[in-house]
Amino acid sequence: MIDKKEVNEKNENTSYSLNDDRRVRVLSPGALVVKRFFRNRLAVLGMIMLLSMFLFSFVGGLISPYGQDQQFYRYESQMKEYAGVVKNSDFRYTAAEGEKFDSVLQAKFQLALQKGQKVFNYKNVKYMIKEEGTDFYSISSKGTMLAIACKDIVNADGAELSFNVKYEALKAYTGGQTSFTEDGTDYTLDEEGNITAGDTVVGYISRFVVSPVDNGIVFERVFKEELEEAIDAGEDEFTYTDAEGSENTYKITYDPTSQNWSVKKETATYVYDSYAKPSKAHWLGTDTNGMDMLTRLMYGGRVSLIIGFIVVFIEVVIGVILGGIAGYFGKWVDNLIMRIVDIFYCIPSMPLIIILGATMDAMKVEPMTRMFYLMLILGFLGWPSIARLVRGQILSLREQEFMTATEACGIRVSRRIFRHLIPNVIPQLIVTCTMSLGSTIITEATLSFLGIGVKFPFASWGNIITDVNEAYVMTHYWFVWIPAGICLLIAVLGFNFVGDGLRDAFDPKMKR
């Protein structure tokens, strides 16, 4: 029989050599890096934060019932400009049928009237001025009446009145008469200026001019009369019921500069559902354009993260190639590339980006194309730091024994650089790129907030908080900008935590 106690003691005293397969697996560099990384609690927290942001941005956008540029509307009661009212104090001109009385003749008439003249000449034609009544004149030439000038205005109540009827009505009204005859029809005038033919009111005389704001609006006679009464009484508003039985309230405001009245009508308007508070339909409310804020945050995360990764990728490609060549060849090649790096470090990046953004605004570049340009510009301006990192690492690696062996084996230069040197730089490169992602996202958010980055209808965490430039929005609509700020904070902190964790994990001197 085998003594179990003996076997156990023998197993405990058994030691494995360094060549043992199990020992090699435990001590593999990759496993040690992973083990060190996951022992770092902040690094694990950063991974969780980044994973949550990626799920929120890329998966959340797929399950959201709304689109990133879908707008929502609501009915809202608003006071809108409806009409303008002027109490006429200048001469109004009415030309006879088939005649013209243009602005030059009107100016000549005014000048002659100021000088007290009854005649004026224009282009060798003599024009006669005749006073027909108070503030009422007729202008004729060669015995033919051309036009009338009067401060009172004849308004038709139905069919348009002829020139002769207007002339006789004004002549009677300014002369204090109560009736006149024209074209075989007898007309009467009352104290309110109403023109009546038989039992039908065909028009009225008034110095008030009511002009609609929108074309196609025709004012009823009763509406004009009630509006004039309200203005004469100094009222700020009045209520009017139209022929269809609809009752509306109108507000009257007087502008002393232009000396006219503005009439506003309360109407139900279909407007953007701007700054709607959080609800079941919109968990984070809506923005200034009536778009769902939660959906905009999801799609904005996609844009911000994708821009960050693409910009860093461009920086790595340019930086690794130039840094690798500079570090391996040295001498004049290294000197030339490093001077180029110094030049790029001297370029004022932010002013240059602002100028390019303003140029794209002036050229009206499409939002999608603009986003590609933004990534290229940021990537092209950010590669020098990576080039210096790669160059410094390669300078220390190229003199080691394994590189001497590659040269003795006749391996071509490009393979020595990109197959044997660059892989040894990857740990430091990964750390640098991870931490650069956070700063790139912040840069994009800053540019978008300033209006020179990502443009509408695309969303990014930067342009979502653009409305914060208004103090009222910042203080009253927290749901517009605080969630975007929190997303930026989580993403950038996550990248920084992961970068710190990778730096510690790749450092063999770290004890975890």
Phi and psi in degrees as a GROMACS rama.xvg file:
@    title "Ramachandran Plot"
@    xaxis  label "Phi"
@    yaxis  label "Psi"
@TYPE xy
-88.6846  128.978  ILE-2
-76.3748  117.242  ASP-3
-64.7601  -32.5316  LYS-4
-64.1481  -39.9041  LYS-5
-62.9365  -42.1242  GLU-6
-63.1503  -44.5942  VAL-7
-62.4703  -42.7797  ASN-8
-64.43  -36.4991  GLU-9
-65.533  -41.1084  LYS-10
-65.4579  -37.5536  ASN-11
-67.2523  -33.5324  GLU-12
-84.0108  -6.16979  ASN-13
-74.6944  130.476  THR-14
-118.957  142.71  SER-15
-94.0422  144.738  TYR-16
-79.7544  165.896  SER-17
-66.4046  -18.6868  LEU-18
-86.8632  -3.32355  ASN-19
-65.0727  137.018  ASP-20
-60.4777  -41.3629  ASP-21
-64.4252  -38.9595  ARG-22
-65.4667  -37.7603  ARG-23
-64.8989  -40.5014  VAL-24
-64.8243  -39.0463  ARG-25
-67.0785  -36.3141  VAL-26
-95.4672  11.6611  LEU-27
-64.4335  141.412  SER-28
-57.3639  -41.1194  PRO-29
-62.5319  -42.9451  GLY-30
-65.3044  -38.0361  ALA-31
-65.7205  -39.8634  LEU-32
-62.8296  -46.1381  VAL-33
-62.5219  -43.1089  VAL-34
-63.0882  -44.8941  LYS-35
-63.4551  -39.4357  ARG-36
-63.4292  -48.3812  PHE-37
-76.0187  -10.7074  PHE-38
-79.8068  -16.2945  ARG-39
-85.1553  110.219  ASN-40
-65.5151  -37.8835  ARG-41
-65.2291  -36.7335  LEU-42
-65.5443  -41.9457  ALA-43
-63.7147  -41.4093  VAL-44
-61.6157  -41.1377  LEU-45
-61.6679  -40.2743  GLY-46
-61.4989  -42.4898  MET-47
-64.2622  -42.0668  ILE-48
-63.0397  -44.4973  MET-49
-66.5689  -40.9968  LEU-50
-61.9971  -40.7492  LEU-51
-64.9211  -38.0366  SER-52
-68.0985  -39.6268  MET-53
-66.7887  -42.3159  PHE-54
-64.8904  -42.4518  LEU-55
-62.1152  -42.1732  PHE-56
-78.9447  -46.8922  SER-57
-91.7173  -39.7608  PHE-58
-82.756  -39.9653  VAL-59
-59.6721  -39.1114  GLY-60
-63.8695  -28.8741  GLY-61
-74.8803  -35.4388  LEU-62
-92.381  -8.88583  ILE-63
-67.5704  135.507  SER-64
-75.6147  -7.08223  PRO-65
-112.921  159.891  TYR-66
-92.8938  161.086  GLY-67
-67.6765  -24.5955  GLN-68
-113.143  17.7331  ASP-69
-77.0502  128.296  GLN-70
-108.237  146.343  GLN-71
-116.518  149.671  PHE-72
-127.447  163.869  TYR-73
-150.785  157.571  ARG-74
-86.9995  134.358  TYR-75
-139.989  136.604  GLU-76
-81.9643  121.663  SER-77
-133.258  151.4  GLN-78
-91.2901  112.749  MET-79
-114.812  151.412  LYS-80
-59.2101  127.171  GLU-81
-116.731  -39.7083  TYR-82
-157.615  160.101  ALA-83
-119.749  139.866  GLY-84
-123.431  130.06  VAL-85
-126.435  131.815  VAL-86
-90.7679  108.635  LYS-87
-65.1001  130.385  ASN-88
-126.845  3.48937  SER-89
-114.924  164.526  ASP-90
-71.7134  136.316  PHE-91
-109.592  140.282  ARG-92
-112.636  138.422  TYR-93
-128.212  117.536  THR-94
-82.4692  146.922  ALA-95
-67.7413  160.803  ALA-96
-62.9265  125.404  GLU-97
84.635  1.36167  GLY-98
-113.466  162.93  GLU-99
-125.146  139.759  LYS-100
-137.882  86.4141  PHE-101
-80.2381  -176.779  ASP-102
-65.8863  -30.1862  SER-103
-67.5228  -44.3805  VAL-104
-65.2427  -35.8413  LEU-105
-63.7579  -41.1753  GLN-106
-66.4143  -39.8227  ALA-107
-62.9105  -40.1071  LYS-108
-62.9788  -45.6563  PHE-109
-61.6219  -42.1273  GLN-110
-64.5894  -43.315  LEU-111
-64.9987  -37.8005  ALA-112
-67.0143  -38.8811  LEU-113
-65.6289  -33.4588  GLN-114
-85.4252  -3.18067  LYS-115
76.5835  20.7567  GLY-116
-89.604  150.712  GLN-117
-104.826  -3.81934  LYS-118
-138.682  143.134  VAL-119
-143.707  155.266  PHE-120
-116.56  145.633  ASN-121
-152.938  120.358  TYR-122
54.0954  49.0673  LYS-123
61.5575  21.666  ASN-124
-116.727  132.619  VAL-125
-94.437  132.326  LYS-126
-117.97  132.559  TYR-127
-102.8  136.732  MET-128
-110.427  127.807  ILE-129
-126.276  128.419  LYS-130
-82.564  117.902  GLU-131
-95.5969  -24.0206  GLU-132
-176.795  -167.922  GLY-133
-66.5867  120.322  THR-134
54.6398  37.2871  ASP-135
-141.69  122.128  PHE-136
-134.185  152.816  TYR-137
-117.013  144.113  SER-138
-119.199  126.953  ILE-139
-134.553  162.47  SER-140
-147.689  129.57  SER-141
55.4832  39.3143  LYS-142
79.2362  2.22145  GLY-143
-112.739  129.038  THR-144
-72.5679  127.783  MET-145
-98.7822  -39.538  LEU-146
-163.135  168.568  ALA-147
-125.203  148.688  ILE-148
-127.643  123.478  ALA-149
-152.53  149.31  CYS-150
-84.0387  -20.7085  LYS-151
-84.3166  151.107  ASP-152
-123.185  133.008  ILE-153
-92.3045  118.395  VAL-154
-106.391  128.833  ASN-155
-78.3621  139.387  ALA-156
-111.004  72.5304  ASP-157
125.83  -123.557  GLY-158
-68.0336  147.698  ALA-159
-65.6256  137.728  GLU-160
-87.6412  147.268  LEU-161
-74.2708  165.435  SER-162
-61.4123  -41.6962  PHE-163
-64.3873  -38.9296  ASN-164
-65.9229  -41.5331  VAL-165
-63.9913  -40.4654  LYS-166
-63.0553  -49.548  TYR-167
-65.8365  -35.6239  GLU-168
-66.2177  -44.4817  ALA-169
-66.8978  -37.2758  LEU-170
-63.3155  -41.9745  LYS-171
-70.3856  -41.2936  ALA-172
-67.0278  -45.5642  TYR-173
-73.9351  -21.6076  THR-174
-90.6536  0.723037  GLY-175
79.4544  16.8368  GLY-176
-87.8342  160.487  GLN-177
-111.77  -0.612842  THR-178
-156.518  160.647  SER-179
-158.925  163.63  PHE-180
-126.76  135.8  THR-181
-153.873  135.685  GLU-182
55.9525  34.2738  ASP-183
76.6834  8.82212  GLY-184
-115.669  136.016  THR-185
-91.6918  131.182  ASP-186
-121.497  150.21  TYR-187
-123.3  152.966  THR-188
-124.357  134.901  LEU-189
-105.77  -176.617  ASP-190
-66.9272  -26.2217  GLU-191
-85.8693  2.07003  GLU-192
86.239  11.422  GLY-193
-72.6115  134.318  ASN-194
-103.488  120.625  ILE-195
-120.717  133.657  THR-196
-116.132  106.567  ALA-197
70.9483  -120.776  GLY-198
-105.259  8.2863  ASP-199
-110.691  131.243  THR-200
-82.3038  117.976  VAL-201
-103.339  -10.1342  VAL-202
178.891  -179.761  GLY-203
-154.153  157.88  TYR-204
-111.967  130.877  ILE-205
-156.78  158.178  SER-206
-96.9001  -2.06416  ARG-207
-87.4644  130.198  PHE-208
-113.264  118.487  VAL-209
-106.93  115.265  VAL-210
-114.768  128.654  SER-211
-73.109  149.35  PRO-212
-75.1416  -42.0396  VAL-213
-103.208  142.767  ASP-214
-67.1324  148.166  ASN-215
96.3313  -8.71697  GLY-216
-88.0829  127.334  ILE-217
-117.14  123.049  VAL-218
-86.2207  137.95  PHE-219
-75.5799  153.521  GLU-220
-60.8798  -41.0753  ARG-221
-64.3696  -38.4237  VAL-222
-60.9189  -44.975  PHE-223
-62.7001  -40.3383  LYS-224
-66.2378  -43.8779  GLU-225
-67.8844  -35.271  GLU-226
-65.4858  -41.5726  LEU-227
-65.4113  -40.0253  GLU-228
-63.7606  -40.4586  GLU-229
-65.8023  -38.4132  ALA-230
-67.68  -43.2608  ILE-231
-63.165  -32.5093  ASP-232
-83.1929  -5.70797  ALA-233
74.8684  24.3211  GLY-234
-79.2434  150.764  GLU-235
-88.635  -20.3229  ASP-236
-156.592  160.323  GLU-237
-150.446  158.958  PHE-238
-112.723  135.7  THR-239
-134.386  136.279  TYR-240
-108.435  119.221  THR-241
-80.0951  -178.444  ASP-242
-63.7329  -24.5082  ALA-243
-87.0672  -0.0873087  GLU-244
89.1044  7.67295  GLY-245
-86.2771  126.318  SER-246
-98.3215  128.033  GLU-247
-131.073  148.208  ASN-248
-104.255  133.341  THR-249
-120.752  136.583  TYR-250
-104.172  137.426  LYS-251
-114.736  126.15  ILE-252
-128.048  140.553  THR-253
-105.567  133.089  TYR-254
-106.652  107.063  ASP-255
-67.0229  -22.7269  PRO-256
-68.2945  -50.9078  THR-257
-90.3097  -8.6799  SER-258
56.4975  44.7917  GLN-259
-140.11  170.285  ASN-260
-109.863  143.877  TRP-261
-110.244  129.494  SER-262
-110.65  122.307  VAL-263
-112.957  140.994  LYS-264
-115.17  136.137  LYS-265
-79.4138  117.226  GLU-266
-132.654  152.102  THR-267
-85.4474  117.237  ALA-268
-115.1  140.165  THR-269
-86.328  104.249  TYR-270
-122.767  169.659  VAL-271
-61.2525  141.795  TYR-272
-81.5204  67.3598  ASP-273
-76.8574  139.484  SER-274
51.9889  39.3926  TYR-275
-68.9367  138.956  ALA-276
-71.558  157.231  LYS-277
-53.6316  136.526  PRO-278
-149.752  -175.986  SER-279
-65.02  -37.1333  LYS-280
-73.4523  -36.9383  ALA-281
-130.557  99.3538  HIS-282
-61.279  -31.2533  TRP-283
-115.843  20.6734  LEU-284
75.2845  -163.102  GLY-285
-127.594  162.574  THR-286
-95.1584  -166.7  ASP-287
-65.4899  -23.7321  THR-288
-95.9157  10.3782  ASN-289
73.5219  27.7846  GLY-290
-102.781  147.818  MET-291
-65.3088  122.497  ASP-292
-68.422  -39.0286  MET-293
-62.8829  -43.0818  LEU-294
-66.1426  -40.4142  THR-295
-62.733  -36.5394  ARG-296
-64.7771  -40.3074  LEU-297
-63.4683  -51.5577  MET-298
-68.1109  -32.3208  TYR-299
-65.1642  -35.0842  GLY-300
-64.3727  -39.0826  GLY-301
-57.4419  -50.492  ARG-302
-62.9705  -46.4502  VAL-303
-63.8808  -43.3208  SER-304
-69.617  -42.4661  LEU-305
-63.9143  -43.5968  ILE-306
-60.1972  -43.3005  ILE-307
-58.9508  -46.298  GLY-308
-68.7981  -41.5592  PHE-309
-67.4347  -40.4148  ILE-310
-62.5326  -45.4825  VAL-311
-64.8238  -36.8586  VAL-312
-61.7719  -44.1792  PHE-313
-62.3664  -42.8841  ILE-314
-60.9418  -42.6053  GLU-315
-65.8267  -44.5942  VAL-316
-60.1042  -50.3537  VAL-317
-67.4612  -45.4001  ILE-318
-65.5478  -41.0654  GLY-319
-66.804  -43.6371  VAL-320
-63.0898  -53.2416  ILE-321
-70.1958  -40.2787  LEU-322
-65.7103  -39.0307  GLY-323
-64.983  -43.991  GLY-324
-64.9474  -43.6168  ILE-325
-64.3005  -43.3219  ALA-326
-70.4342  -34.1576  GLY-327
-79.4716  -47.182  TYR-328
-81.8885  -33.4844  PHE-329
61.4295  -156.099  GLY-330
50.8526  -135.184  LYS-331
-68.2387  -28.3914  TRP-332
-65.4035  -47.1418  VAL-333
-61.5106  -43.2718  ASP-334
-62.5888  -42.2073  ASN-335
-65.2404  -47.8591  LEU-336
-66.4008  -38.7764  ILE-337
-67.2509  -31.8113  MET-338
-69.3871  -35.9231  ARG-339
-62.6764  -41.0809  ILE-340
-61.1785  -42.6432  VAL-341
-61.8838  -38.7048  ASP-342
-63.3434  -43.6189  ILE-343
-66.4161  -32.4442  PHE-344
-67.1932  -26.1089  TYR-345
-84.3978  -10.9987  CYS-346
-72.3496  125.228  ILE-347
-72.631  96.6747  PRO-348
-61.3827  -50.0603  SER-349
-63.2246  -48.9369  MET-350
-58.7806  -38.5538  PRO-351
-63.9181  -42.9109  LEU-352
-65.3376  -38.8818  ILE-353
-63.4078  -42.26  ILE-354
-63.0941  -46.0427  ILE-355
-63.7829  -37.7022  LEU-356
-64.1665  -42.5571  GLY-357
-64.7714  -36.6626  ALA-358
-64.3119  -42.7073  THR-359
-66.2315  -33.1491  MET-360
-63.94  -44.12  ASP-361
-66.0403  -34.635  ALA-362
-84.3438  -4.21706  MET-363
54.4216  51.4949  LYS-364
-68.5043  139.754  VAL-365
-59.9187  145.828  GLU-366
-56.3977  -40.6259  PRO-367
-66.5657  -46.0876  MET-368
-62.4792  -38.9307  THR-369
-61.592  -38.5616  ARG-370
-65.2619  -39.7724  MET-371
-63.6991  -43.6924  PHE-372
-60.2874  -40.5736  TYR-373
-61.324  -43.6572  LEU-374
-65.2285  -41.9508  MET-375
-64.1304  -41.9369  LEU-376
-64.6607  -47.8154  ILE-377
-63.2034  -41.5328  LEU-378
-67.1044  -38.9623  GLY-379
-70.3857  -26.6823  PHE-380
-91.2883  -10.1762  LEU-381
-108.089  3.22347  GLY-382
-78.3293  -22.408  TRP-383
-56.3331  -38.9077  PRO-384
-63.9703  -39.2561  SER-385
-69.4021  -38.6475  ILE-386
-60.6857  -40.7447  ALA-387
-67.3253  -39.2073  ARG-388
-62.0836  -49.2916  LEU-389
-63.6413  -43.0583  VAL-390
-61.3288  -44.2268  ARG-391
-62.781  -41.2207  GLY-392
-66.7405  -41.2848  GLN-393
-69.5799  -33.9669  ILE-394
-58.8886  -35.2273  LEU-395
-83.2667  -19.3403  SER-396
-95.1519  -26.3082  LEU-397
-70.1084  -18.2434  ARG-398
-94.237  1.19045  GLU-399
-78.8455  168.573  GLN-400
-62.371  -37.9975  GLU-401
-65.5757  -29.9194  PHE-402
-74.6489  -33.6644  MET-403
-63.8498  -36.9255  THR-404
-66.1857  -40.3438  ALA-405
-64.9315  -36.3391  THR-406
-69.0519  -38.5735  GLU-407
-67.3276  -30.9191  ALA-408
-79.2549  -6.17898  CYS-409
78.7439  21.8678  GLY-410
-69.0415  137.063  ILE-411
-66.1788  158.508  ARG-412
-61.3928  -46.1375  VAL-413
-59.5878  -36.5287  SER-414
-72.1731  -36.3377  ARG-415
-60.3008  -41.6129  ARG-416
-71.3152  -53.9818  ILE-417
-89.9852  -12.3187  PHE-418
-105.192  -28.975  ARG-419
-116.08  -32.3313  HIS-420
-89.9773  -53.936  LEU-421
-56.7898  -43.7534  ILE-422
-55.95  -29.4719  PRO-423
-75.981  -12.6638  ASN-424
-95.3167  -14.3518  VAL-425
-55.6516  -42.8228  ILE-426
-54.9469  -49.1244  PRO-427
-65.9818  -33.9329  GLN-428
-66.3917  -41.4747  LEU-429
-62.0563  -43.5814  ILE-430
-61.2534  -47.8037  VAL-431
-61.7919  -44.2542  THR-432
-65.8708  -39.7995  CYS-433
-61.6647  -42.9769  THR-434
-75.4414  -25.513  MET-435
-71.718  -26.6664  SER-436
-60.1003  -42.3092  LEU-437
-62.5434  -45.7201  GLY-438
-66.7315  -33.3052  SER-439
-66.3628  -41.7032  THR-440
-63.3382  -40.3444  ILE-441
-63.8215  -41.5339  ILE-442
-62.2065  -45.7873  THR-443
-61.2954  -42.4159  GLU-444
-62.7145  -39.918  ALA-445
-64.4343  -45.8173  THR-446
-64.3146  -41.5593  LEU-447
-67.0376  -36.3987  SER-448
-64.1952  -35.7805  PHE-449
-78.5394  -5.78131  LEU-450
87.7668  13.0938  GLY-451
-118.807  13.2652  ILE-452
-109.436  -125.019  GLY-453
-68.5429  134.268  VAL-454
-110.353  156.852  LYS-455
-58.8434  140.395  PHE-456
-89.4539  -1.12067  PRO-457
-71.8252  145.358  PHE-458
-107.916  145.08  ALA-459
-143.866  161.01  SER-460
-62.1625  -23.1109  TRP-461
-75.6633  -50.1513  GLY-462
-76.9886  -12.636  ASN-463
-66.4577  -36.2499  ILE-464
-92.7692  16.6079  ILE-465
-61.1263  -32.1178  THR-466
-65.6665  -10.8635  ASP-467
-69.6421  -11.3335  VAL-468
-68.5241  -5.18073  ASN-469
-105.086  125.17  GLU-470
-62.8111  -33.6454  ALA-471
-65.292  -41.8766  TYR-472
-65.306  -42.0382  VAL-473
-62.3356  -36.2209  MET-474
-89.1673  -25.3619  THR-475
-108.721  -23.6135  HIS-476
-122.778  70.3574  TYR-477
-61.4392  -30.6675  TRP-478
-70.241  -8.12401  PHE-479
-82.0554  -37.3631  VAL-480
-119.165  -27.3694  TRP-481
-64.5518  -45.4074  ILE-482
-59.1355  -40.041  PRO-483
-65.2169  -39.2725  ALA-484
-64.4963  -38.4018  GLY-485
-65.7502  -41.4583  ILE-486
-61.388  -43.0986  CYS-487
-61.0833  -43.4965  LEU-488
-62.0586  -46.6394  LEU-489
-63.2065  -45.9664  ILE-490
-64.4586  -47.4058  ALA-491
-67.7621  -42.3581  VAL-492
-62.5905  -40.0003  LEU-493
-59.7974  -46.2832  GLY-494
-63.9779  -39.2854  PHE-495
-67.1065  -42.3178  ASN-496
-62.7898  -44.2862  PHE-497
-65.5123  -40.0021  VAL-498
-62.2103  -43.529  GLY-499
-62.4745  -40.9815  ASP-500
-64.5945  -41.7324  GLY-501
-65.5532  -39.4166  LEU-502
-61.0221  -44.7453  ARG-503
-68.2628  -36.6055  ASP-504
-70.2753  -36.0237  ALA-505
-78.7032  -15.4729  PHE-506
-83.1131  112.094  ASP-507
-67.4993  -14.8388  PRO-508
-83.0338  -12.1647  LYS-509
-71.8074  138.027  MET-510
-110.124  116.679  LYS-511
